[in-house]
Amino acid sequence: MGVDLGDIIKRKKIDIKDLSGRWVAVDAFNTLYQFLSIIRQPDGTPLMDDSGRVTSHLSGILYRITNLVESRAKVVFVFDGEPSHFKSETLDKRSKTRAVAEEKWEKARSEGVDGFKYAQAASRLDSDLISDSKRLLGAMGISVVQAPSEGEAQAAQMALRGDVDMVGSQDYDSLLFGAPLVVRNMTIGGKRKLPKKNVYIDAPPELINLEDELSRLGIDRKQLVEMGMMCGTDYNRGLQRVGPKTALKLIRKHGDLESVLAARNETIENQEEIRELFLHPLVTDDYAVKMGQPCAEEIIAFLCDERNFSRERVEKAVRRFEEALDVEQSTLDRWF
């Protein structure tokens, strides 16, 4: 989940149509986990084909990305590569959390009670799901970028270089990696289910402007990274009883992480290396940002013939997707 800075970061509500003409580098893993978590049957069971293979992620890619393209947003999916060794503790913890959630979900189902929240927490993204996602994106003509390490870091660097306009992710880590603009809630369909309740609330897209937030908070990006480290990131444990509001007070008072740690007589293991992971992440410039032509036959054959999707629904979505691209191309043609 990354660092949680939600208590101090202001988010501007926008309409999905505000993304018209904008390139968004989508944090693929973050978005696929959303699809796996949200797109489920009422009892929490993910969508599956006749062979028991999970298809929630494929449904999300087809239908929700089609909605985005109809709003004339342009997307490129950025996939994670090899995680830093500093992240191993976090990954182990997440794996154990999912295992516990899966046990609780099975228990809830056997007792006939609502276990939806446990089902969501048990979501897993394995190599087969990733491969299927890339296959569908390719058939839709959507560029896929393989990051050497963190997808969010790669997406942020693409935005900093001006190759895309913003990063699409739920996590605030994108800001620590330097993404100038971050859009949240872009692919969740405008609604979010409240934990422990069978109630959905509005969750419109939200835009965060990094420069504006740094100016409002009176800090620079390095200090923001150090605040994240105080709270705890995927790479390190945070300081005792320090959340984002306290971290902001500490950085304003002492100026930098080293001074904060000295004043509190505390340490953060590997602090210099972890700070560098955010400020100078491992990225690649070997990528393409473009929207290609979809292959309707390939999409339909994959989803309908292999994954048992409704042919009528898929064909309708493909037509919508193709028509949206045709409108976009017609608009561009008028300029040349």
SULDAHU-V49989 format. One record per residue. RES is the residue in three letters. OMEGA is omega in radians with two decimals (* if undefined). Layout:
BEGIN
res->RES omega->OMEGA
res->RES omega->OMEGA
END
This chain:
BEGIN
res->MET omega->3.12
res->GLY omega->-3.11
res->VAL omega->-3.13
res->ASP omega->3.11
res->LEU omega->-3.02
res->GLY omega->-3.09
res->ASP omega->-3.09
res->ILE omega->-3.10
res->ILE omega->3.09
res->LYS omega->-3.11
res->ARG omega->-3.13
res->LYS omega->3.10
res->LYS omega->3.13
res->ILE omega->3.03
res->ASP omega->-3.14
res->ILE omega->3.13
res->LYS omega->3.08
res->ASP omega->3.11
res->LEU omega->-3.13
res->SER omega->3.11
res->GLY omega->-3.10
res->ARG omega->3.05
res->TRP omega->3.13
res->VAL omega->3.02
res->ALA omega->-3.04
res->VAL omega->3.02
res->ASP omega->-2.95
res->ALA omega->-3.10
res->PHE omega->3.13
res->ASN omega->-3.11
res->THR omega->3.13
res->LEU omega->3.07
res->TYR omega->3.06
res->GLN omega->-3.13
res->PHE omega->-3.13
res->LEU omega->-3.11
res->SER omega->-2.98
res->ILE omega->-3.02
res->ILE omega->-3.06
res->ARG omega->3.03
res->GLN omega->-3.08
res->PRO omega->-3.14
res->ASP omega->3.12
res->GLY omega->3.13
res->THR omega->3.11
res->PRO omega->3.05
res->LEU omega->-3.11
res->MET omega->3.02
res->ASP omega->-3.07
res->ASP omega->3.14
res->SER omega->-3.14
res->GLY omega->3.10
res->ARG omega->-3.11
res->VAL omega->-3.13
res->THR omega->-3.13
res->SER omega->-3.11
res->HIS omega->3.14
res->LEU omega->3.07
res->SER omega->3.13
res->GLY omega->-3.14
res->ILE omega->-3.06
res->LEU omega->-2.98
res->TYR omega->-3.08
res->ARG omega->3.05
res->ILE omega->3.04
res->THR omega->3.08
res->ASN omega->3.14
res->LEU omega->-3.11
res->VAL omega->3.08
res->GLU omega->3.05
res->SER omega->3.08
res->ARG omega->2.95
res->ALA omega->3.12
res->LYS omega->-2.99
res->VAL omega->2.98
res->VAL omega->-3.09
res->PHE omega->-3.13
res->VAL omega->-3.06
res->PHE omega->3.09
res->ASP omega->3.00
res->GLY omega->-3.12
res->GLU omega->-3.14
res->PRO omega->3.06
res->SER omega->3.11
res->HIS omega->3.08
res->PHE omega->-3.07
res->LYS omega->-3.02
res->SER omega->-3.14
res->GLU omega->3.12
res->THR omega->-3.14
res->LEU omega->3.09
res->ASP omega->3.14
res->LYS omega->3.13
res->ARG omega->3.14
res->SER omega->3.13
res->LYS omega->3.11
res->THR omega->3.12
res->ARG omega->3.13
res->ALA omega->3.10
res->VAL omega->3.14
res->ALA omega->3.14
res->GLU omega->3.10
res->GLU omega->-3.14
res->LYS omega->3.12
res->TRP omega->3.13
res->GLU omega->3.12
res->LYS omega->3.13
res->ALA omega->-3.14
res->ARG omega->-3.14
res->SER omega->-3.14
res->GLU omega->3.11
res->GLY omega->3.12
res->VAL omega->-3.09
res->ASP omega->3.11
res->GLY omega->-3.05
res->PHE omega->-3.10
res->LYS omega->3.11
res->TYR omega->3.11
res->ALA omega->3.12
res->GLN omega->-3.11
res->ALA omega->-3.12
res->ALA omega->-3.09
res->SER omega->3.13
res->ARG omega->3.10
res->LEU omega->-3.10
res->ASP omega->-3.04
res->SER omega->3.13
res->ASP omega->3.13
res->LEU omega->3.12
res->ILE omega->3.14
res->SER omega->3.11
res->ASP omega->-3.14
res->SER omega->3.13
res->LYS omega->3.13
res->ARG omega->-3.14
res->LEU omega->3.11
res->LEU omega->3.12
res->GLY omega->3.13
res->ALA omega->3.12
res->MET omega->3.14
res->GLY omega->-3.12
res->ILE omega->-3.11
res->SER omega->3.08
res->VAL omega->3.11
res->VAL omega->3.09
res->GLN omega->3.12
res->ALA omega->3.08
res->PRO omega->3.13
res->SER omega->-3.07
res->GLU omega->3.11
res->GLY omega->-3.14
res->GLU omega->3.11
res->ALA omega->3.12
res->GLN omega->-3.14
res->ALA omega->3.13
res->ALA omega->3.13
res->GLN omega->3.08
res->MET omega->3.09
res->ALA omega->3.12
res->LEU omega->3.12
res->ARG omega->3.14
res->GLY omega->3.13
res->ASP omega->2.99
res->VAL omega->-3.11
res->ASP omega->-3.06
res->MET omega->3.11
res->VAL omega->3.08
res->GLY omega->-3.12
res->SER omega->3.04
res->GLN omega->-3.01
res->ASP omega->3.11
res->TYR omega->3.10
res->ASP omega->3.14
res->SER omega->3.11
res->LEU omega->3.12
res->LEU omega->3.09
res->PHE omega->3.02
res->GLY omega->3.13
res->ALA omega->-3.09
res->PRO omega->3.09
res->LEU omega->3.09
res->VAL omega->3.08
res->VAL omega->3.12
res->ARG omega->3.10
res->ASN omega->-3.05
res->MET omega->-3.00
res->THR omega->-3.09
res->ILE omega->3.03
res->GLY omega->3.08
res->GLY omega->-3.13
res->LYS omega->3.10
res->ARG omega->-3.14
res->LYS omega->3.10
res->LEU omega->3.09
res->PRO omega->3.08
res->LYS omega->-3.13
res->LYS omega->3.08
res->ASN omega->-3.07
res->VAL omega->3.11
res->TYR omega->3.11
res->ILE omega->3.11
res->ASP omega->3.09
res->ALA omega->-3.10
res->PRO omega->3.07
res->PRO omega->3.14
res->GLU omega->-3.13
res->LEU omega->3.09
res->ILE omega->3.10
res->ASN omega->-3.04
res->LEU omega->-3.11
res->GLU omega->3.13
res->ASP omega->-3.11
res->GLU omega->3.10
res->LEU omega->3.12
res->SER omega->-3.12
res->ARG omega->-3.12
res->LEU omega->3.13
res->GLY omega->-3.14
res->ILE omega->3.02
res->ASP omega->-3.05
res->ARG omega->3.11
res->LYS omega->3.12
res->GLN omega->3.08
res->LEU omega->3.09
res->VAL omega->-3.12
res->GLU omega->3.03
res->MET omega->3.09
res->GLY omega->3.12
res->MET omega->3.08
res->MET omega->-3.14
res->CYS omega->-3.08
res->GLY omega->-3.14
res->THR omega->3.06
res->ASP omega->-3.05
res->TYR omega->-3.09
res->ASN omega->3.01
res->ARG omega->3.14
res->GLY omega->3.09
res->LEU omega->-3.14
res->GLN omega->3.04
res->ARG omega->3.09
res->VAL omega->3.01
res->GLY omega->-3.07
res->PRO omega->-3.13
res->LYS omega->3.10
res->THR omega->3.12
res->ALA omega->3.12
res->LEU omega->3.11
res->LYS omega->-3.11
res->LEU omega->-3.10
res->ILE omega->3.08
res->ARG omega->-3.10
res->LYS omega->-3.00
res->HIS omega->3.03
res->GLY omega->3.14
res->ASP omega->-3.04
res->LEU omega->-3.11
res->GLU omega->-3.14
res->SER omega->3.08
res->VAL omega->-3.11
res->LEU omega->3.13
res->ALA omega->-3.13
res->ALA omega->-3.11
res->ARG omega->-3.10
res->ASN omega->3.12
res->GLU omega->3.11
res->THR omega->2.95
res->ILE omega->-3.08
res->GLU omega->3.10
res->ASN omega->-3.03
res->GLN omega->-3.12
res->GLU omega->-3.13
res->GLU omega->-3.12
res->ILE omega->3.07
res->ARG omega->3.12
res->GLU omega->3.11
res->LEU omega->3.12
res->PHE omega->-3.05
res->LEU omega->-3.14
res->HIS omega->-3.06
res->PRO omega->3.06
res->LEU omega->-3.11
res->VAL omega->3.11
res->THR omega->3.01
res->ASP omega->3.13
res->ASP omega->3.14
res->TYR omega->3.09
res->ALA omega->3.10
res->VAL omega->-3.12
res->LYS omega->3.02
res->MET omega->3.13
res->GLY omega->3.11
res->GLN omega->3.11
res->PRO omega->3.06
res->CYS omega->-3.06
res->ALA omega->-3.10
res->GLU omega->-3.12
res->GLU omega->3.12
res->ILE omega->-3.10
res->ILE omega->3.13
res->ALA omega->-3.12
res->PHE omega->-3.02
res->LEU omega->-3.05
res->CYS omega->-3.07
res->ASP omega->-3.08
res->GLU omega->-3.03
res->ARG omega->2.99
res->ASN omega->3.02
res->PHE omega->3.05
res->SER omega->-3.12
res->ARG omega->-3.12
res->GLU omega->-3.12
res->ARG omega->-3.13
res->VAL omega->3.14
res->GLU omega->3.11
res->LYS omega->3.13
res->ALA omega->3.13
res->VAL omega->3.09
res->ARG omega->3.11
res->ARG omega->-3.12
res->PHE omega->-3.14
res->GLU omega->-3.14
res->GLU omega->3.11
res->ALA omega->3.10
res->LEU omega->3.12
res->ASP omega->3.10
res->VAL omega->3.12
res->GLU omega->-3.13
res->GLN omega->3.11
res->SER omega->3.12
res->THR omega->3.12
res->LEU omega->-3.10
res->ASP omega->-3.12
res->ARG omega->-3.13
res->TRP omega->-3.04
res->PHE omega->*
END
